[in-house]
Amino acid sequence: MKQFNISIGTMILRFYLMMLVVIIAGFLGQWWLAILAFPIFLSSMLGFTKK
């Protein structure tokens, strides 16, 4: 795994995915599901890629 090696477009897509997870958790009333957004947040901020 490499760190800090993603494009801006990929970072934006990961942020949208993170927000989608939080919004779905909120609409379902299952706030524990929002914890799943944390690894997505970390991967977007740290720029993890598989190569």
C-alpha angles and dihedrals in degrees: 000000000000125000128217093013107119133105125244090251092056091047091052092049091052091051090052090050090050092051091047091055092050093046093049090048089051095049091048092047090232101125093173086071088065087072086074088067092065097074089047089052092050093048091052095046095044094040098229116187133174110232 
